[in-house]
Amino acid sequence: MNERPVALPGEAEIDLAEAHAHGLTDDEFDRIVKILGRRPTFTELGVVSVAWSEHCSYKSSRKHLKMLPAKSELVVQGPGENAGAIDVGDGWAAVFKIESHNHPSYVEPHQGAATGVGGILRDIFTMGARPIASMDSLKFGSFDHPRTRYLLGGVVGGIGGYGNCVGVPTVAGEVMFDAAYNGNILVNAFCLGLVRKGEMLSARAKGIGNSVMYVGSATGRDGIHGASLLASAEFDETSEAKRPTVQVGDPFTEKLLIEACLEAGRSGAIVAIQDMGAAGLTSSSSEMASRGQVGIELDLDKVPLREQGITPYEILLSESQERMLLVAAPGREHELKKIFEKWDLHAVVIGKITDDKRWRATWRGQLVADMPIGALTDDAPVYDRPHAPPKIPAAPHLTAKRSTPTATEALRALLDNPNVASKRWVYRQYDSLVLSNTVEGPGSDAAVLRIKHSRRGIALKVDSNPRACEREPYIGTVATVCEAVRNVACAGAHPVGITNCLNYGNPERPEIMWQFVRGVEALRDAALAFGTPVVSGNVSFYNETEGRAIPPTPTIAVLGVLPDVSKRVTQFFKQPDDAIALVRTAPPSLAASEYEAMYGLDGGALASIDLAREKALIEALVGSIEQGLIQSAHDVSEGGMLVALAEACLSPAALRGAELDLGVAASDAAALFGEAPSSVVLSLRGDGDLARAEKMFSGRGLEFSVIGRVVDEPKLRVAGVVDQDVRELRAIYEDALPRRLKASD
């Protein structure tokens, strides 16, 4: 085919101004002109603009992401496919990934969050894995901000509405409120699926002449330029007008698509398959062809449409939901059509694989786009942007200094702090039990899932620490990885893999790029120390409004494996007279703590973290739990030691109390409320278990001290510090979010 692509009637003339309107720079426009040897058509300009967007091409981050470790003896699939996969034993692979849907969720919170869930689900079942669990990491503005309650309600409703309808449980997550997110919330969605190791599907197109099939819902105009002009740009006063670029999801169709794709995968008739996510048909077709080093030709007349008059430009850029692109095995197109039609879904041949490594699209018998595959993938711009620390180092964002509280006042205030308090109002809106794999759902340090027909289990946790990352991006990111790994280990699971969502401001600003590079370096070092390869992930830049960036927020999700799921533990005290012990790798500190933020105190600089000691803590935790020595394990994090002790008393089975002597004064705020890594509160039975556990931890050079015992009376008594009724503390803890939300009624 030697003809040149045609411009269609009514299309804009292509010049530098039009390129700018599509988000391309002068240099990028020159680059595509040189690649093509001519100016692009309007359709081609649209295609390039989404393919070269930050969201799709990773042009500012690709160079640095290469430093992340992605291999271990357990890695089945690392970066490069729709999701990563880890061998979890007994012939199973866990497929998992986390991604952002930040800007769409700010513009239209319900659909933005819902389609974020739908998109990450498709990344998982595209790999041939059945989705079995979701998590989310959410950041909202202060409750003083007028949009916070609206955004919180919309996002939580969107996550719950989509996940509940599609039948995938939401088993864990985190929620934070801070004025730094007033103008740019974060919605990061995680999904985990299971697949037999030999049955995993690929997004690598192959087979010259093989049919390319479109399956799922019809294409509409929703989501056009969602990846480029919404997700790859800062917010400004016009952001509300971007509502049409937010996709609209249908969870019931998604459920049909899950079943159809899994059935089709089992049939052996699929050569390759990819979700039509960001940049829709453009990205799915070009990325599949690029991975397979082949070409692809699309006949846009065959694409199922929801409405009349949709142009080639709109067809190729639409981000309508619940759609897949697949390559069929030779002669098996009809078989695939029957499977998808059985589930009431479209399934049509819209193209073929070619041998010339070109990407072409035709419409009404005319060629409307023709370019090298590399122009949309590997040859997209890659930038090594300048990065340098800010001239004025970040300082803590402190409120006006308040009078120093008593320990009791601080404990009660922290339990009422929405960042520390129970998130039951959020997670009660999610079905956490559907599919009957959930052993421990929301409310403890980590979620735990059983692998059916196996003794094995999987533990999951997602964490972030933006205050620490803003203070010192490297140490803050290391601390975040340590916390996520520690939470999984507190359940008794061996941490085996990481996925990440790296949320930052505008990478064109050297200080933001410095935050990012330091964060990636920290993720690399921590992942190497724990032996937890980074098998998948996402980068979200331009999270800022009118020049005000969010704090650097690398979100880390960790997967752990339990050889025997029956040996799992939770954070809650179990039996009266159990001993309570404290394990530490380092002294506590108020730096970047909730206490510091609440009371206007400067907690000082972040202390460095000894990753060898952190790994020793993880090994001792998992080893002692596997030996049955530990009754409960709870990470000391938001709110510090006293909050962790109070939370450990709040067992859903039966409230417990604790009598303790921490050996500190009531005025020692760092010891009582510090959050520096790493401390864990344990409860243990009897002298025998206690002695063996102490040997396990002390033998690795860790500080291990018995600080008290569990009691039946629901009282939290710390000698010389606090004496509180646990029932009152629970009421404060549980009512903190509902009370703030009622205030808006």
Secondary structure, DSSP 8 states (H G I E B T S, - for coil): --------TT----SHHHHHHTT--HHHHHHHHHHHTS---HHHHHHHHHHTSHHHH-TTTHHHHTTS----TTEEE-TTSSSEEEEEETTEEEEEEEEE-HHHHHHSHHHHHHHHHHHHHHHHHTTT-EEEEEEEEEEE--TTSTTHHHHHHHHHHHHHHHHHHHT--EEEEEEEE-GGGTT--EEEEEEEEEEEGGG--------TT-EEEEEES-B-STTTTIIIIITTS-B-TTGGGGGGGS----HHHHHHHHHHHHHHHHHT-EEEEEE--TTHHHHHHHHHHHHHT-EEEEEGGGS-BSSTT--HHHHHH---SSEEEEEE-TT-HHHHHHHHHHTT-EEEEEEEEESS-EEEEEETTEEEEEEEHHHHTTTS----------SS-------S------HHHHHHHHHTSTTTS--HHHHTTS--STTS-EEE-TTSSSEEEE-TTSS-EEEEEEE--HHHHHH-HHHHHHHHHHHHHHHHHHTT-EEEEEEEEEE-S-TTSHHHHHHHHHHHHHHHHHHHHHT--EEEEEEE---EETTEE---EEEEEEEEEESSGGG--BSS--STT-EEEEEESS----TT-HHHHHHT----------HHHHHHHHHHHHHHHHTT--SEEEE--TT-HHHHHHHHH--SS---EEEE--S--TT-HHHHH---S-EEEEEE-THHHHHHHHHHHHTTT-EEEEEEEEESS-EEEETTTEEEEHHHHHHHHHHHHHHHHHTT-
